[in-house]
């Protein structure tokens, strides 16, 4: 596996919470992957990836809901935890498939140039394209980077700020500063990544996923021409979710009774599943009452999508449509029925 391929995999894993829609409903949702899109229906998903030769390869599998597998995930807070866990797990599977396709393209290019002894032809990449150790190391590093960037650094800087300016000694002021720093880190990180050519293509596929979902939800025939007329900003995007998590975490951290740096850091890590579960419920509630006060909480997430989504080309939108068609076909074969909520 080349260094560039691993770096792309690592960056995509860091971006996964931003690129995916972790909604367990009757609606469709999806996620951008390397040179493709994953679309999910209530009980199935399909990943579609375009190879360098223009061919679109897919992977479809059934997808039982967490709430159907374990009753505890039917209840508020827990259903958010379960749904987000499944979304991350599914996201890694989809990312692995897209990575396998990318590796196959590299191997085929080497074969054509005479640098390899054999070519894999046009067959789909097998599930062992990316070694297991690479995925495990990648996930561990991504989690470590997430904790370092969004937990350690904001807490460290807020602590230093408190030492210089006594006004931040109060818990409310301290955690507001911590939250603002976390948000700034997120914005700067997303903006810098958006300047990279590879990541910009990912954000274009992200935009294609949103447009195709909007096209489906409108009830119109899903075509490239129809999808391209819709916006790339979708309220169920992971970008919106992460913004709500940052806001909710400020409230939670204000009630943490610890004063030591290490105790605060550990509590922030331990409380992450609970904060995610509460944030999921707020977004779910706001989605049903789009004119209410809580709906305004998700609005900045739509603004942030100006960074994390870009207008897609027609061929990218076609990949998203192929992923949706695959998920829909598998859903129908299992007797499922999609309802526009």
Secondary structure, DSSP 8 states (H G I E B T S, - for coil): --HHHHHHHHHHHHHHHHHB----SSS-EEEEETTEEEEEETTEEEEEEE-TTS-EEEEEEE---HHHH-GGGGSTTHHHHHHHHHHHHHHHHHHHHHHHHHHHHHHHHHHHTT-SS---TT----TTSS-HHHHHHHHHHHHHHHHIIIIIHHHHHHHHHHHH-GGGGSHHHHHHHHHHHHHHHHHHHHHHHHTSHHHHHHHHHHHHHHHHHHHHHHTS---HHHHTTS-S--TTSHHHHHHHHHHHHHHHHHT----SHHHHHHHHHHTHHHHHHHHHHHHHHHHH-TTSTTHHHHHHHHHHHHHH-----HHHHHHHHHHHHHHHHHHHHTT------
